[in-house]
């Protein structure tokens, strides 16, 4: 099962202390490599890894797993860009951010499955291929028995935050 959401706008590996969720850093690296290969094939610059965007992505993936929800908005209803802005503050008038989410149940996804699912969706594709974005942070968390909307099933939550500042 795959569920994915995308929204544009003009961390350490290990086990989470609140759930059995585990970060998937090697898969995160592969997904960013795949995105950059795709961008290069479209004549676009590579996305540089951003510690600040990674921190935003990790925090949101962790929140979704721990609190059992799947949305761009934070649990308190705040829009995604406010969450990102808290750690990735604007440095110019060119500040812009976007976010892609994906959720996989059952077998673990690979980098190709994650990027292919985003490319099959117009809003996700727009974020991946936007010339406006120069940096990215990604977080993939796996929980073998995710609660809430995940129904206690094995679940992979993917958050990709992209931006320019």
N, C-alpha and C positions, 0 to 999 in steps of 0.2 A: 504494500500500500504506500502511496506517495501523496502527500498533501503539500502544496507549496504556495507561498505568498510572496509578492514583491511590491515594494513601495519605493519610488524615487522621490527626491526632493532637490528643485532648482538648487599571568595566568599560567598558570602552570599546569602541567599534565598531572593526572592522578585521579583519585577517587574523591568525589564531592562529599563533604561532611554531613550533608542533610539527606542524602539518598545514596543509592548504590550506583549513581551515575558516574561514568568515567569519560574523561576527555579522550579524544582520538587524534593526537597531534600529527601522527604520520599521515593520516587521511586528510587532515587539514592542509598539510603541505602539498599533497598530491592534487587536491582540488585547486589550490592557488596556481600551481604549475599548469594544470589543464586550462584554467581560465586565461592565463597569460599566453599560452600557445594559441588558443582561440583568438584572442585579441590581436596577436601578431599576424595571424592569418587574415585578419580584416584590416590590416594596416594601422592598427592602434598601438599606442605605447603600452608597455607592461604596467601592471598595478604593483606598486611597491608595498611591501608588508608594513603595516603600522601597528606598533604596540598599543597605541591608544584605541584604535578601531578594534583591535583584537580584544582588548579589555572590555569594550562595550559589547562585543559579540559574545564573549564568554559569559558575562554577567546576564545577558538576556537568555541565552540557551539554558544556563543554570536555573534562572528564575522560572522558565517555562517547565523544565523537568521537575523542579522541586514543588512548584505550585500547581502543576497539572493543567496548564493551559497552552494554547497555541495561537499567538497573535502578534502583530507588530506593536500594538499598544502594550505598555507595561501593565502589571497586575492592577495598579491603581488607576488605569485608564489614560495615563500620560502618553502622548504620541511618541513614536520611535525617535524622532529627531531630537526631542528634548533629552532623552536618555543618552543618545550619542553625544550631544552637545556638552553634556556634563563632563565628559572625559576627552572630547575632541573639539575643543573650543575654536571658534573662528579666529583666523589670523588676518583675514582680508574680507573684502566684499564678495570675493569669489567663493566663499564657503558654501558647500553643498554636500549633501549626503543622500545615500540610498540604502535600501536593505532588501535582501532576498532571504526568505526562510524556506526550509523544507523539512518534512517529517517523513521518515521511513519506518515501517513496521516489518516484522518478519526477518528475512535474511539481511545481513549488513549490506549497505550500498557501497559501491566503489566510486571513485572520482568521476569516471565516465557517466555513471548513472545520475549522479548529482548534477553535473554540468549539463548533460543532455536533457534532463527534466526541466531545468531552467531555460535552456535554449528553445524548448517547445512551447514556452509561454511568453507572449509578447512583452508583458511588463518585466519579467525576469531577464529576458533577452536584452531589453533596452538598458537595464542596469549593467549587464555584463559588457555590452558593446558601446557604452557611453564614452565619448571622448572627454567629457567633463570630469570623470573620476580618475584620480592618479594614485590613490592609496586604497588598501583593503585590509580588513581583519576578518578572520573566520574562526568559528568555534563549532565543533561537532561533539556532542555528548551522547553517550549511549547509556540507557538504563534498561536492565533486563526485565524490570517489572514497573514501568512508569505508571504513576497514579493519575487521577483526574480524568481528563478527556482521553487519555491514552489507554484507559481500561486495564491497567496492570500488565499490559503486553510489552514485549521487547520493542524498544523505540529508539530511533536515532533522530536527534534534533540538530538541524544545521542552521546557523545564522551567519550570513555574509553581510558585513557592513562595509560600504564603499564611500569614499569622500575625497574632497579637495578642500584645502584651506590655505 
